[in-house]
Amino acid sequence: MHMMDWNLYRKQVLEGVGQLGKLSPDTVKGYATLGGAGAKTGHLDEKTRELIAVAVAITLRCDGCITVHTAAAERAGATKEELAETLGVAISVNAGAGLVYSTRAMDAYASLAEA
């Protein structure tokens, strides 16, 4: 059993973006321009860009981004194993960020003694 119906959710997200696009077309056009800008350089292939997008989606905790970019990565030829490795990178970077920000909390605590 799945956590949620990702296919239905992806459809709902895309419909919602479409509705927002009718109300604020320049916002959605601007987003689409940003999304397509990297593809124009040709330095990364579509599969790599989509796997990066999945890793960023994990970091941002965006379910809509997760479902859209996971589906796009699969369409671009990403395997389950490549997705798992990508997720490992996202997990590692998030853990690293937690470690780095922990040093900030320790520094904030140390500054209390100086006050």
C-alpha positions as a Markdown table, in Angstrom:
| # | Residue | x | y | z |
|---|---|---|---|---|
| 1 | Met | 0.0 | 0.0 | 0.0 |
| 2 | His | 1.3 | 3.5 | -0.8 |
| 3 | Met | 1.4 | 6.4 | 1.6 |
| 4 | Met | -0.9 | 8.4 | -0.8 |
| 5 | Asp | -2.2 | 8.2 | -4.3 |
| 6 | Trp | 0.8 | 10.0 | -6.0 |
| 7 | Asn | -0.7 | 9.8 | -9.5 |
| 8 | Leu | -3.9 | 11.5 | -8.3 |
| 9 | Tyr | -2.0 | 14.0 | -6.3 |
| 10 | Arg | 0.3 | 14.9 | -9.2 |
| 11 | Lys | -2.8 | 15.4 | -11.4 |
| 12 | Gln | -4.3 | 17.6 | -8.7 |
| 13 | Val | -1.1 | 19.7 | -8.4 |
| 14 | Leu | -0.9 | 20.2 | -12.1 |
| 15 | Glu | -4.6 | 21.2 | -12.3 |
| 16 | Gly | -4.0 | 23.6 | -9.4 |
| 17 | Val | -1.0 | 25.2 | -11.2 |
| 18 | Gly | -3.1 | 25.4 | -14.3 |
| 19 | Gln | -5.9 | 27.2 | -12.4 |
| 20 | Leu | -3.3 | 29.6 | -10.9 |
| 21 | Gly | -1.9 | 30.2 | -14.3 |
| 22 | Lys | -5.3 | 31.4 | -15.5 |
| 23 | Leu | -5.4 | 33.9 | -12.6 |
| 24 | Ser | -1.8 | 34.9 | -12.7 |
| 25 | Pro | -0.3 | 33.8 | -16.0 |
| 26 | Asp | 3.0 | 35.7 | -15.7 |
| 27 | Thr | 3.7 | 33.9 | -12.4 |
| 28 | Val | 3.4 | 30.5 | -14.0 |
| 29 | Lys | 5.2 | 31.6 | -17.2 |
| 30 | Gly | 8.0 | 32.9 | -15.0 |
| 31 | Tyr | 8.2 | 29.6 | -13.2 |
| 32 | Ala | 8.2 | 27.7 | -16.5 |
| 33 | Thr | 11.0 | 30.0 | -17.8 |
| 34 | Leu | 13.1 | 29.2 | -14.7 |
| 35 | Gly | 12.5 | 25.5 | -15.0 |
| 36 | Gly | 13.5 | 25.5 | -18.7 |
| 37 | Ala | 16.5 | 27.7 | -18.4 |
| 38 | Gly | 18.9 | 25.0 | -17.3 |
| 39 | Ala | 17.9 | 22.7 | -20.1 |
| 40 | Lys | 19.0 | 25.4 | -22.6 |
| 41 | Thr | 22.6 | 25.2 | -21.6 |
| 42 | Gly | 22.9 | 21.5 | -22.5 |
| 43 | His | 25.4 | 20.7 | -19.9 |
| 44 | Leu | 23.2 | 18.2 | -18.0 |
| 45 | Asp | 20.9 | 15.7 | -19.5 |
| 46 | Glu | 17.2 | 15.7 | -18.6 |
| 47 | Lys | 17.5 | 12.6 | -16.3 |
| 48 | Thr | 20.3 | 14.2 | -14.3 |
| 49 | Arg | 18.3 | 17.5 | -14.0 |
| 50 | Glu | 15.2 | 15.7 | -12.8 |
| 51 | Leu | 17.2 | 13.6 | -10.3 |
| 52 | Ile | 18.7 | 16.8 | -8.9 |
| 53 | Ala | 15.1 | 18.2 | -8.7 |
| 54 | Val | 14.0 | 15.2 | -6.7 |
| 55 | Ala | 16.9 | 15.7 | -4.3 |
| 56 | Val | 16.0 | 19.3 | -3.9 |
| 57 | Ala | 12.3 | 18.4 | -3.4 |
| 58 | Ile | 13.3 | 16.1 | -0.6 |
| 59 | Thr | 15.3 | 18.9 | 1.0 |
| 60 | Leu | 12.4 | 21.4 | 0.7 |
| 61 | Arg | 9.8 | 18.8 | 1.8 |
| 62 | Cys | 7.6 | 19.6 | -1.2 |
| 63 | Asp | 5.3 | 16.6 | -2.0 |
| 64 | Gly | 4.1 | 18.3 | -5.2 |
| 65 | Cys | 7.7 | 18.6 | -6.4 |
| 66 | Ile | 8.5 | 15.1 | -5.3 |
| 67 | Thr | 5.6 | 13.6 | -7.4 |
| 68 | Val | 6.2 | 15.8 | -10.5 |
| 69 | His | 10.0 | 15.4 | -10.6 |
| 70 | Thr | 10.0 | 11.7 | -9.7 |
| 71 | Ala | 7.6 | 11.0 | -12.6 |
| 72 | Ala | 9.7 | 13.2 | -14.9 |
| 73 | Ala | 12.9 | 11.4 | -13.8 |
| 74 | Glu | 11.3 | 8.0 | -14.6 |
| 75 | Arg | 10.2 | 9.3 | -18.0 |
| 76 | Ala | 13.7 | 10.4 | -18.7 |
| 77 | Gly | 15.0 | 6.9 | -18.0 |
| 78 | Ala | 16.0 | 7.1 | -14.3 |
| 79 | Thr | 16.0 | 3.7 | -12.6 |
| 80 | Lys | 14.9 | 2.9 | -9.1 |
| 81 | Glu | 18.5 | 2.4 | -8.2 |
| 82 | Glu | 19.5 | 5.8 | -9.5 |
| 83 | Leu | 16.6 | 7.4 | -7.6 |
| 84 | Ala | 17.7 | 5.6 | -4.4 |
| 85 | Glu | 21.3 | 6.9 | -4.9 |
| 86 | Thr | 19.9 | 10.4 | -5.4 |
| 87 | Leu | 17.9 | 10.1 | -2.3 |
| 88 | Gly | 21.0 | 9.0 | -0.4 |
| 89 | Val | 22.7 | 12.2 | -1.5 |
| 90 | Ala | 19.7 | 14.3 | -0.3 |
| 91 | Ile | 19.7 | 12.5 | 3.0 |
| 92 | Ser | 23.4 | 13.1 | 3.5 |
| 93 | Val | 23.3 | 16.8 | 2.6 |
| 94 | Asn | 20.3 | 17.3 | 4.9 |
| 95 | Ala | 22.2 | 15.5 | 7.7 |
| 96 | Gly | 25.2 | 17.7 | 7.0 |
| 97 | Ala | 23.1 | 20.8 | 7.1 |
| 98 | Gly | 21.8 | 19.7 | 10.5 |
| 99 | Leu | 25.3 | 19.1 | 11.7 |
| 100 | Val | 26.5 | 22.5 | 10.5 |
| 101 | Tyr | 23.5 | 24.3 | 12.0 |
| 102 | Ser | 24.1 | 22.5 | 15.3 |
| 103 | Thr | 27.4 | 24.4 | 15.5 |
| 104 | Arg | 25.4 | 27.6 | 15.3 |
| 105 | Ala | 23.2 | 26.5 | 18.2 |
| 106 | Met | 26.3 | 25.7 | 20.2 |
| 107 | Asp | 27.7 | 29.2 | 19.3 |
| 108 | Ala | 24.5 | 30.8 | 20.3 |
| 109 | Tyr | 24.6 | 29.0 | 23.7 |
| 110 | Ala | 28.2 | 30.1 | 24.2 |
| 111 | Ser | 27.3 | 33.7 | 23.6 |
| 112 | Leu | 24.9 | 33.5 | 26.5 |
| 113 | Ala | 27.8 | 33.0 | 28.9 |
| 114 | Glu | 29.3 | 36.2 | 27.5 |
| 115 | Ala | 26.2 | 38.3 | 28.0 |
